[in-house]
Amino acid sequence: MSHRLTALPTGLLGATLFLALLTTQYQAAAAGDSGRAGNRPSRQATKPLFKDFMAINGHYTFKPDLYRQVARLARNYHNLNWDVKKPGDKITLPVCVNKVNWKRNLYGNWKAAGFETDICILLGGFGAKTPNYQRLWVGKGQWCYEYGKAMATYFGPSGKEKLCTSIEIGNEPGAQFDADLYRTLFKQMARGIRDGDPKVRILTPTVQARKGDDYAQDLRGIYAEKDILPLYDVINLHTYAAVERKSNKESPWNRSYPEDPEIPYLKVVDEAIRWRDTHAPDKDVWVTEFGYDACTPAAMKKRKGWALKLDWQGTTDLQQAQYLVRSFLVFAERDVRRAYIYYYDDKDQASVHAAAGLTRTFEPKMSFWAIKQLLELLGEYRFKRIVKKEAGKLYVYEFESGKTPERFIWAAWSPTGVRTNKKEGYVPRKEKVTLAKLPALPSRVVAMTTGKGPARDVSWEKAGPSAVTLTVGESPVYVLMEKP
């Protein structure tokens, strides 16, 4: 969970992180050779179905029966300091030193609900924020290997339990973590995972193809080295739609809409893909964190501490729904194999990452219903092509059914919005447009939904043998079509 550009004391948001499925065709082709090039079809030919693309971050209080309505892929923050008191201690998986049983209390329940799980190993209390943390790892190279092997053997898809299909070695160790130490830790743990279960897909920690920061390592560092390249399968990105500060007078937490050309939200994804294409073409790219905060007006009145002093602002509930849905759509255009929403639930707190849930104290927000609809509509579809992409005016993407090639869905929306610090009084853009050269006339056009119940139909007019006219705004509309 990135706290990019924040100046918060360490403990202010810690509780947000800790309290607050079935493999794709490509994965099956990649399993056993660690995703190496030579055995795979082209990336475009294997664009993931949306059910194998849409994903969500969870943790200990995650309710699998609730959230399986919005995803079948889940990611868990697996606390290493739950497993052992310190590196080098006896490994007792699935039972932790704090008496949590990972199978009984968490992963078994997720599996029973149909989830495929990615395990993100949190270095937590053994990381850079702990004084003299380096001494905890002295002489622990072999232990790292044994821990990685134990994790993969017990949780991996080749074993009896089959509780995960991928493992991340660290969440956000960032540039603060001793580089030589992390390289040793990563190499040894990855070797252990490979030997424990070669079908487990290994992820880098959070990286970016630019200078590292407190949360992301520089992808251009160790990850092209000959002895490291065979030890991972996925390049792991966190991206948030943060607005870069131009002065200290501006809040460090302002965010914008996904397509805003002035923010690095999509740029960091594109940069990583370009680096991958040149240096590690056999690797996949996943976005394992993206999200938007949306709290209630009542919570805003209770802002305190740095959130009050630095004027933290979130989106509205509607904007959160719009921007999450549109984020999935623009990630799907790119060569991103999975995208995990941060976060599943929040307690309606007015501060960064503390209002990012699809639910608010486990009650669905507008975003929950919008994401549920997206999964239901596009779950069996994959991105096919860009129909129209006019910055500031209109985006139209085509999705094709993986089961019935004659079925298509066009998603159309205005790629506009407002920054969180300017949302008061904002008038959303909408325009009457003509969509031409459709594969077939619509069988139905539906609006993005924000509540329980059937989606609202959108009226449209025929504008020719293969064209329609309708009104498009900042909430996507879905044009359902089937060739005769």
C-alpha positions as CSV (number, residue, x, y, z in Angstrom):
1,M,0.0,0.0,0.0
2,S,1.7,3.1,-1.2
3,H,1.7,6.3,0.9
4,R,3.4,8.2,-1.9
5,L,4.2,11.9,-1.2
6,T,2.9,11.6,2.3
7,A,4.4,13.2,5.3
8,L,2.5,11.3,7.9
9,P,3.9,9.8,11.1
10,T,4.5,6.1,10.7
11,G,1.7,4.9,12.9
12,L,-1.1,7.0,11.7
13,L,-2.3,4.7,8.9
14,G,-0.7,1.4,9.9
15,A,-4.0,-0.1,11.0
16,T,-5.6,0.5,7.6
17,L,-3.3,-2.1,6.1
18,F,-3.4,-4.7,8.8
19,L,-7.1,-4.4,9.9
20,A,-8.9,-2.5,7.5
21,L,-9.4,-17.9,-9.5
22,L,-8.6,-20.9,-11.5
23,T,-5.6,-20.2,-13.8
24,T,-5.8,-18.4,-17.1
25,Q,-4.9,-20.0,-20.4
26,Y,-1.6,-18.2,-20.4
27,Q,-0.7,-19.3,-16.9
28,A,-1.3,-22.9,-17.8
29,A,1.0,-22.5,-20.8
30,A,3.6,-20.9,-18.7
31,A,3.5,-23.3,-15.7
32,G,6.5,-25.5,-15.5
33,D,8.9,-23.3,-17.3
34,S,8.4,-20.2,-15.1
35,G,6.8,-18.3,-17.9
36,R,9.8,-18.3,-20.2
37,A,9.5,-17.2,-23.8
38,G,9.1,-19.8,-26.6
39,N,6.1,-21.8,-25.4
40,R,3.5,-19.0,-25.4
41,P,1.1,-17.7,-28.0
42,S,1.2,-14.0,-28.8
43,R,0.2,-11.7,-25.9
44,Q,-2.6,-10.2,-28.0
45,A,-4.0,-13.7,-28.7
46,T,-4.0,-14.4,-25.0
47,K,-5.5,-11.2,-23.6
48,P,-7.1,-12.3,-20.4
49,L,-10.8,-12.7,-19.9
50,F,-12.0,-10.1,-17.5
51,K,-12.7,-12.7,-14.9
52,D,-9.0,-13.6,-15.0
53,F,-8.0,-9.9,-14.9
54,M,-10.2,-8.2,-12.3
55,A,-8.8,-8.7,-8.8
56,I,-9.0,-7.3,-5.3
57,N,-6.7,-6.9,-2.2
58,G,-7.8,-8.5,1.0
59,H,-6.6,-9.2,4.5
60,Y,-7.6,-11.0,7.6
61,T,-11.2,-9.6,7.9
62,F,-11.9,-10.2,4.2
63,K,-15.3,-11.8,3.6
64,P,-14.9,-14.1,0.6
65,D,-18.7,-14.8,0.2
66,L,-19.3,-11.0,-0.1
67,Y,-16.4,-10.1,-2.3
68,R,-16.6,-13.0,-4.8
69,Q,-19.4,-10.9,-6.3
70,V,-16.6,-8.5,-7.6
71,A,-13.6,-10.7,-8.3
72,R,-12.3,-14.3,-8.3
73,L,-8.7,-13.3,-7.8
74,A,-7.5,-12.0,-4.4
75,R,-4.3,-10.8,-2.9
76,N,-3.4,-11.2,0.8
77,Y,-0.9,-9.3,2.8
78,H,0.9,-12.2,4.5
79,N,2.7,-10.9,7.6
80,L,6.1,-12.5,8.0
81,N,6.1,-11.4,11.6
82,W,3.0,-13.4,12.2
83,D,4.8,-16.5,11.0
84,V,8.0,-16.1,13.1
85,K,9.2,-13.7,15.9
86,K,12.4,-13.1,13.9
87,P,14.1,-14.5,10.8
88,G,15.8,-17.7,11.7
89,D,13.1,-19.1,13.9
90,K,11.4,-22.4,13.4
91,I,9.0,-22.4,10.5
92,T,5.6,-23.9,11.5
93,L,3.3,-23.2,8.6
94,P,0.4,-23.0,8.4
95,V,0.3,-22.1,12.1
96,C,1.8,-18.7,13.1
97,V,3.5,-17.6,16.3
98,N,0.4,-15.5,17.0
99,K,-1.7,-18.7,16.8
100,V,-3.4,-17.8,13.4
101,N,-3.7,-20.8,11.2
102,W,-3.4,-19.5,7.6
103,K,-5.4,-22.5,6.2
104,R,-8.2,-22.6,8.7
105,N,-8.5,-18.8,9.4
106,L,-7.9,-17.4,5.9
107,Y,-6.7,-19.2,2.7
108,G,-9.0,-22.2,3.1
109,N,-12.0,-20.0,3.3
110,W,-11.0,-18.0,0.3
111,K,-10.4,-21.2,-1.7
112,A,-13.8,-22.6,-0.7
113,A,-15.4,-19.4,-2.0
114,G,-13.7,-19.9,-5.4
115,F,-10.8,-17.4,-5.1
116,E,-7.4,-17.9,-6.6
117,T,-4.9,-16.3,-4.2
118,D,-1.7,-14.3,-4.6
119,I,0.3,-14.2,-1.3
120,C,2.3,-11.0,-0.7
121,I,4.9,-11.6,2.0
122,L,5.2,-8.5,4.1
123,L,8.6,-8.0,5.6
124,G,6.9,-5.8,8.1
125,G,8.7,-5.5,11.4
126,F,11.9,-6.9,9.8
127,G,12.2,-4.1,7.2
128,A,13.7,-0.7,6.9
129,K,11.5,1.1,9.4
130,T,12.9,-1.1,12.2
131,P,16.1,0.2,13.7
132,N,19.1,-1.9,12.8
133,Y,16.9,-4.3,10.8
134,Q,20.0,-5.5,8.9
135,R,21.2,-7.4,11.9
136,L,18.1,-9.5,11.9
137,W,19.1,-11.0,8.5
138,V,22.8,-11.7,9.2
139,G,23.5,-15.3,8.3
140,K,19.9,-16.0,7.4
141,G,20.4,-16.7,3.7
142,Q,19.7,-20.4,4.1
143,W,16.7,-19.7,6.3
144,C,15.3,-17.5,3.6
145,Y,15.6,-20.4,1.2
146,E,13.9,-22.7,3.6
147,Y,11.1,-20.3,4.3
148,G,10.4,-19.8,0.6
149,K,10.4,-23.5,0.1
150,A,8.1,-24.1,3.0
151,M,5.7,-21.4,1.7
152,A,5.5,-22.9,-1.8
153,T,5.4,-26.5,-0.7
154,Y,2.5,-26.0,1.7
155,F,0.4,-23.3,-0.1
156,G,1.4,-23.9,-3.8
157,P,-0.8,-25.4,-6.5
158,S,1.3,-28.7,-6.8
159,G,0.8,-29.6,-3.1
160,K,-2.1,-31.1,-1.2
161,E,-3.7,-27.8,-0.1
162,K,-3.5,-25.7,-3.3
163,L,-4.1,-22.4,-1.5
164,C,-2.2,-20.0,-3.8
165,T,-0.8,-19.7,-7.3
166,S,1.6,-16.9,-6.8
167,I,3.9,-15.3,-4.2
168,E,5.4,-11.9,-3.8
169,I,8.7,-11.4,-2.0
170,G,8.0,-8.2,-0.2
171,N,5.3,-5.6,-0.7
172,E,7.0,-2.2,-0.8
173,P,10.5,-2.5,0.5
174,G,11.4,0.4,-1.7
175,A,14.7,2.2,-2.1
176,Q,15.1,2.5,1.7
177,F,15.7,-1.2,2.1
178,D,19.4,-2.1,1.9
179,A,19.9,-3.1,-1.8
180,D,22.5,-5.8,-1.3
181,L,20.6,-7.3,1.6
182,Y,17.4,-7.4,-0.4
183,R,19.1,-8.9,-3.4
184,T,20.3,-11.8,-1.2
185,L,16.9,-12.2,0.5
186,F,15.1,-12.2,-2.8
187,K,17.4,-14.6,-4.5
188,Q,17.4,-17.1,-1.7
189,M,13.7,-17.0,-1.1
190,A,12.9,-17.2,-4.8
191,R,15.2,-20.2,-5.1
192,G,13.3,-21.8,-2.2
193,I,9.9,-21.1,-3.9
194,R,11.1,-22.6,-7.2
195,D,12.3,-25.8,-5.4
196,G,9.2,-26.0,-3.2
197,D,6.8,-25.7,-6.2
198,P,7.9,-24.7,-9.6
199,K,4.3,-23.9,-10.6
200,V,4.2,-21.0,-8.1
201,R,4.5,-17.7,-10.0
202,I,7.0,-15.4,-8.3
203,L,6.5,-11.6,-8.3
204,T,9.0,-8.8,-7.7
205,P,8.1,-6.4,-5.0
206,T,6.7,-3.1,-6.0
207,V,8.9,-1.6,-8.8
208,Q,8.9,1.2,-11.3
209,A,11.1,1.8,-14.4
210,R,12.3,5.1,-12.9
211,K,14.3,6.1,-9.9
212,G,13.2,4.2,-6.8
213,D,11.4,5.9,-3.9
214,D,10.4,4.9,-0.4
215,Y,7.8,2.4,-1.7
216,A,9.0,1.2,-5.1
217,Q,12.4,-0.2,-6.2
218,D,13.9,0.8,-9.5
219,L,13.0,-1.9,-11.9
220,R,16.2,-1.1,-13.8
221,G,18.3,-2.4,-10.9
222,I,18.7,-6.1,-10.2
223,Y,15.8,-7.4,-12.3
224,A,17.7,-7.7,-15.6
225,E,20.7,-9.5,-14.0
226,K,21.3,-13.0,-15.4
227,D,21.0,-14.8,-12.0
228,I,17.9,-12.9,-11.0
229,L,15.9,-13.1,-14.3
230,P,15.0,-16.8,-14.0
231,L,13.8,-16.2,-10.4
232,Y,10.7,-14.2,-11.1
233,D,7.7,-14.4,-13.5
234,V,5.8,-11.1,-12.9
235,I,6.7,-7.4,-12.7
236,N,4.7,-6.0,-9.9
237,L,3.4,-2.4,-10.0
238,H,1.5,-0.1,-7.6
239,T,0.0,3.0,-9.2
240,Y,-2.2,5.6,-7.7
241,A,-3.7,8.6,-9.6
242,A,-1.7,11.1,-7.5
243,V,-1.2,14.7,-8.6
244,E,2.4,15.8,-8.3
245,R,2.9,18.7,-5.9
246,K,4.1,22.0,-7.4
247,S,4.6,23.7,-4.1
248,N,4.5,22.9,-0.4
249,K,1.2,24.8,-0.2
250,E,-0.5,22.0,-2.1
251,S,-1.8,18.8,-0.4
252,P,0.4,15.8,-1.1
253,W,-2.7,13.6,-1.5
254,N,-4.7,15.2,-4.4
255,R,-5.8,12.6,-6.9
256,S,-7.2,12.8,-10.4
257,Y,-9.2,10.8,-12.9
258,P,-7.5,7.9,-14.6
259,E,-7.0,9.4,-18.1
260,D,-5.5,12.7,-16.8
261,P,-2.5,13.2,-19.1
262,E,-0.6,15.3,-16.5
263,I,-0.3,12.6,-13.8
264,P,2.0,9.5,-13.8
265,Y,-0.8,7.0,-13.1
266,L,-0.7,5.3,-16.5
267,K,2.8,6.5,-17.4
268,V,4.5,4.2,-14.8
269,V,2.6,1.3,-16.3
270,D,3.7,2.1,-19.8
271,E,7.3,2.7,-18.7
272,A,7.4,-0.7,-17.0
273,I,6.0,-2.5,-20.1
274,R,8.5,-0.8,-22.3
275,W,11.4,-1.9,-20.0
276,R,9.9,-5.4,-19.9
277,D,9.7,-5.6,-23.7
278,T,13.4,-4.8,-23.9
279,H,15.0,-6.6,-20.9
280,A,12.6,-9.3,-19.8
281,P,10.1,-10.1,-22.6
282,D,8.9,-13.4,-21.0
283,K,7.6,-11.6,-17.9
284,D,4.0,-10.5,-17.2
285,V,3.1,-7.2,-15.7
286,W,0.5,-7.0,-12.9
287,V,-0.9,-3.9,-11.2
288,T,-1.3,-5.3,-7.6
289,E,-2.5,-2.0,-6.1
290,F,-4.7,0.8,-7.5
291,G,-7.6,2.6,-5.9
292,Y,-9.5,5.7,-4.9
293,D,-10.6,7.0,-1.5
294,A,-14.3,8.0,-0.9
295,C,-15.6,8.8,2.5
296,T,-18.9,10.3,3.7
297,P,-19.4,14.1,4.4
298,A,-19.7,13.1,8.1
299,A,-16.3,11.6,8.1
300,M,-14.8,14.7,6.4
301,K,-16.0,16.7,9.4
302,K,-13.9,14.5,11.6
303,R,-10.6,15.0,9.8
304,K,-7.7,15.3,12.2
305,G,-4.0,15.4,12.3
306,W,-2.1,15.6,9.1
307,A,-5.3,14.9,7.0
308,L,-6.8,18.1,8.4
309,K,-3.6,20.2,8.3
310,L,-2.8,19.2,4.8
311,D,-6.4,19.3,3.5
312,W,-6.8,15.6,2.5
313,Q,-9.6,15.2,0.0
314,G,-11.2,12.1,-1.4
315,T,-13.5,11.5,-4.4
316,T,-17.2,11.3,-4.1
317,D,-18.7,7.8,-4.0
318,L,-19.8,8.1,-7.6
319,Q,-16.4,9.2,-8.8
320,Q,-14.8,6.3,-7.0
321,A,-17.0,4.0,-8.9
322,Q,-16.4,5.7,-12.2
323,Y,-12.6,5.9,-11.8
324,L,-12.2,2.3,-10.7
325,V,-14.2,1.0,-13.6
326,R,-12.4,3.2,-16.1
327,S,-9.1,2.1,-14.6
328,F,-9.9,-1.5,-15.3
329,L,-10.7,-0.5,-18.9
330,V,-7.5,1.5,-19.6
331,F,-5.4,-1.2,-17.9
332,A,-7.0,-3.8,-20.2
333,E,-5.9,-1.8,-23.2
334,R,-2.3,-2.3,-22.1
335,D,-0.4,-5.5,-21.7
336,V,-1.4,-5.8,-18.0
337,R,-2.5,-9.3,-17.1
338,R,-4.1,-8.5,-13.7
339,A,-5.2,-5.5,-11.8
340,Y,-6.0,-5.6,-8.0
341,I,-8.2,-3.0,-6.4
342,Y,-7.0,-1.5,-3.1
343,Y,-9.1,-2.0,-1.0
344,Y,-11.9,-4.3,0.0
345,D,-13.4,-2.5,3.1
346,D,-12.9,0.7,5.0
347,K,-14.1,2.2,8.2
348,D,-15.0,5.6,6.7
349,Q,-12.0,7.5,7.8
350,A,-11.0,10.7,6.1
351,S,-7.4,10.1,5.3
352,V,-5.3,8.5,2.5
353,H,-6.0,4.8,1.9
354,A,-8.4,4.8,4.8
355,A,-11.5,5.2,2.7
356,A,-10.6,3.1,-0.3
357,G,-12.9,0.1,0.2
358,L,-15.5,-1.2,-2.1
359,T,-17.5,-1.5,1.1
360,R,-17.9,0.8,4.1
361,T,-18.0,-1.4,7.3
362,F,-18.9,-4.2,4.9
363,E,-21.9,-2.4,3.4
364,P,-21.5,-2.0,-0.4
365,K,-20.6,1.5,-1.8
366,M,-21.5,2.6,-5.3
367,S,-18.1,1.2,-6.4
368,F,-19.1,-2.3,-5.3
369,W,-22.1,-2.4,-7.5
370,A,-20.3,-0.9,-10.5
371,I,-17.4,-3.4,-10.2
372,K,-19.9,-6.2,-9.7
373,Q,-21.7,-5.2,-12.9
374,L,-18.4,-4.9,-14.8
375,L,-17.5,-8.5,-13.8
376,E,-20.9,-9.8,-14.8
377,L,-20.9,-8.0,-18.2
378,L,-17.3,-8.5,-19.2
379,G,-16.2,-11.6,-17.2
380,E,-16.3,-13.8,-20.2
381,Y,-15.0,-11.1,-22.6
382,R,-11.5,-9.9,-23.4
383,F,-10.2,-6.6,-24.7
384,K,-10.1,-6.6,-28.5
385,R,-9.4,-3.1,-29.8
386,I,-9.7,0.6,-29.4
387,V,-12.6,1.9,-31.5
388,K,-12.1,5.6,-30.6
389,K,-9.7,7.4,-28.3
390,E,-10.1,11.2,-28.3
391,A,-8.5,12.8,-25.2
392,G,-10.9,14.9,-23.3
393,K,-13.9,13.8,-25.4
394,L,-14.6,10.1,-26.0
395,Y,-13.1,6.7,-25.4
396,V,-14.7,3.6,-27.0
397,Y,-13.2,0.1,-26.5
398,E,-14.4,-3.2,-28.0
399,F,-14.5,-6.4,-26.0
400,E,-15.1,-9.8,-27.6
401,S,-16.7,-12.9,-26.0
402,G,-14.3,-15.7,-25.3
403,K,-17.1,-18.2,-25.6
404,T,-19.2,-16.8,-28.5
405,P,-17.0,-14.8,-31.0
406,E,-20.2,-13.3,-32.5
407,R,-20.9,-11.3,-29.3
408,F,-19.3,-7.9,-28.6
409,I,-19.6,-5.2,-26.0
410,W,-18.5,-1.7,-26.6
411,A,-17.7,0.4,-23.5
412,A,-18.0,4.1,-24.1
413,W,-17.3,7.0,-21.8
414,S,-16.0,10.6,-21.5
415,P,-12.4,10.4,-20.3
416,T,-12.8,13.4,-18.1
417,G,-13.1,14.2,-14.5
418,V,-11.9,16.4,-11.7
419,R,-9.1,16.4,-9.2
420,T,-10.1,15.7,-5.6
421,N,-9.3,19.2,-4.4
422,K,-11.5,20.8,-7.0
423,K,-14.6,18.6,-7.0
424,E,-16.9,21.1,-5.2
425,G,-19.2,22.5,-7.9
426,Y,-17.8,20.4,-10.7
427,V,-20.2,19.7,-13.5
428,P,-19.5,16.3,-15.1
429,R,-19.1,16.2,-18.9
430,K,-21.6,14.5,-21.1
431,E,-22.3,14.7,-24.8
432,K,-24.5,13.2,-27.5
433,V,-22.3,11.1,-29.8
434,T,-22.6,8.8,-32.8
435,L,-21.0,5.4,-32.6
436,A,-20.4,4.1,-36.2
437,K,-19.4,0.8,-37.8
438,L,-20.8,-1.3,-35.0
439,P,-20.5,-5.1,-35.5
440,A,-24.3,-5.2,-35.2
441,L,-27.1,-3.0,-33.9
442,P,-27.4,-3.1,-30.1
443,S,-29.5,-5.8,-28.4
444,R,-29.2,-3.5,-25.4
445,V,-27.4,-0.5,-24.0
446,V,-27.0,-0.3,-20.3
447,A,-25.6,2.4,-17.9
448,M,-23.0,1.8,-15.3
449,T,-24.9,0.9,-12.2
450,T,-24.3,2.3,-8.7
451,G,-26.9,0.4,-6.6
452,K,-28.4,-3.0,-6.1
453,G,-30.9,-4.1,-8.7
454,P,-31.1,-4.2,-12.5
455,A,-29.0,-1.7,-14.5
456,R,-30.7,1.2,-16.2
457,D,-31.2,1.0,-20.0
458,V,-29.8,3.8,-22.0
459,S,-31.9,5.2,-24.8
460,W,-30.4,5.3,-28.3
461,E,-31.4,6.1,-31.8
462,K,-30.5,4.3,-35.0
463,A,-28.2,6.6,-37.2
464,G,-27.6,4.3,-40.1
465,P,-27.3,0.6,-40.9
466,S,-24.4,0.2,-38.4
467,A,-24.5,3.3,-36.3
468,V,-26.3,4.6,-33.2
469,T,-26.6,8.0,-31.4
470,L,-26.7,8.2,-27.6
471,T,-25.5,10.3,-24.7
472,V,-22.2,9.4,-23.1
473,G,-20.9,10.8,-19.8
474,E,-18.2,10.0,-17.2
475,S,-19.9,6.8,-16.2
476,P,-19.3,4.2,-18.9
477,V,-22.2,2.8,-20.9
478,Y,-22.1,-0.7,-22.3
479,V,-23.4,-1.5,-25.8
480,L,-24.2,-5.1,-26.1
481,M,-24.2,-6.6,-29.6
482,E,-24.4,-10.0,-31.4
483,K,-23.8,-10.6,-35.0
484,P,-26.6,-12.5,-36.7
